Structure formats: structure tokens, C-alpha cells
Amino acid sequence: MPWYFRLLFVLLLVMFMVLQYRLWVGQGSMAEVYRLQQKIDSQQQQLARMKERNARLRAEVQSLKTGLEAVEARARSDLGMIKEGETFFQVIEPAGSATP
């Protein structure tokens, strides 16, 4: 076998090894593509949760703008307000009793 065939074989083998390295470890490798795909998936899930939250907040804002029932419910829950003519009862649990 002539020497230039051996040199060509070694050169091709080295190129093959370099390409394999780039495929599995280097920039744009399979591992990096997999990692980026996982990151995209998690960000899409987070985006879906944020869109759902925004829709709920948008509905709450619309309800507060248009209906007095929502304002009344918010005042009762957040501020502890009661209507005129209602009687407020506060139940205090004894210190020793714990409900599971």
C-alpha cells in the first residue's frame, strides 16, 4: 500500500473524529439541541400558565369595572366589611383545640 493512501486514510480518520466530536459534544451538538428543546418546553409551559393567569385577572378587572357584586365580594373578603343591617359574628377557637 503506497504511503499517500495511508496518509489519506489517517486524514479521513482524523476528520471523522473531529466531526464526531462536534456532533456529540461541540457547539450545535445533539446534547445542546436536546437541552435547548427542554428549555423551550419549560418556557412554553410557563407561558401557558401566565396566559391563564392573565385571562383570570382580565376577567376579574372586567367584573370589578361592571358589576357591584364583585366589588362587594372583594370588600367583604379583603376589608372585612359588612352591609348595613347585618350582624357580624366572630368565632374564636379555644387555644388547646386543633382541627386536623
C-alpha positions in Angstrom: 0.0 0.0 0.0 1.5 3.3 -1.0 2.3 5.9 1.6 -0.3 8.5 0.3 -3.1 6.0 0.8 -2.1 5.7 4.4 -1.9 9.4 4.7 -5.3 9.8 3.1 -6.7 7.2 5.5 -5.3 8.9 8.6 -6.5 12.3 7.3 -10.0 10.9 6.8 -10.0 9.2 10.2 -9.0 12.4 11.9 -11.7 14.4 10.0 -14.2 11.7 11.0 -13.2 12.0 14.7 -13.4 15.8 14.6 -16.9 15.6 13.1 -18.0 13.1 15.6 -16.8 15.3 18.4 -18.8 18.2 17.0 -21.8 16.1 16.6 -21.9 14.8 20.2 -20.0 17.4 22.3 -19.3 20.7 20.4 -21.4 23.7 19.5 -24.7 22.7 17.9 -24.3 19.1 19.2 -27.1 16.7 19.9 -26.8 17.2 23.6 -27.1 21.0 23.2 -30.2 20.6 20.9 -31.8 18.4 23.5 -31.1 20.8 26.3 -32.4 23.8 24.3 -35.6 21.8 23.4 -36.2 21.1 27.1 -35.7 24.8 27.9 -38.2 25.7 25.1 -40.7 23.2 26.5 -40.5 24.6 30.1 -40.8 28.2 28.8 -43.9 27.3 26.8 -45.4 25.7 29.9 -44.6 28.8 31.9 -46.1 31.0 29.1 -49.3 28.9 29.2 -49.6 29.4 32.9 -49.0 33.1 32.6 -51.6 33.4 29.8 -54.2 31.6 32.0 -53.4 33.9 35.0 -53.7 37.0 32.7 -57.1 35.8 31.5 -58.3 35.3 35.1 -57.0 38.8 36.1 -58.6 40.3 33.0 -61.9 38.7 33.8 -61.6 40.0 37.4 -60.9 43.5 36.3 -63.8 43.5 33.9 -66.1 42.2 36.7 -64.9 44.9 39.0 -65.5 47.5 36.4 -69.0 46.5 35.5 -70.6 44.7 38.5 -71.2 45.8 42.0 -71.3 42.2 43.2 -67.6 41.7 42.6 -66.8 45.0 44.4 -69.0 43.9 47.3 -67.4 40.5 47.4 -63.9 42.0 47.3 -64.8 44.4 50.1 -66.1 41.6 52.3 -63.2 39.3 51.8 -60.3 41.8 51.8 -61.5 44.5 54.1 -63.9 42.6 56.3 -66.8 45.0 55.6 -70.4 44.1 56.3 -73.7 45.5 54.9 -75.9 47.8 56.9 -78.4 45.8 59.0 -76.1 42.7 59.1 -74.7 41.3 62.3 -71.0 40.3 62.4 -70.1 37.2 64.4 -66.5 36.2 65.1 -65.9 32.7 66.2 -62.7 32.1 68.1 -61.4 28.6 68.6 -60.2 27.6 72.1 -56.4 27.7 72.3 -56.0 24.0 73.0 -58.2 22.6 70.2 -56.6 21.9 66.9 -58.7 20.6 64.0 -56.9 18.3 61.6 
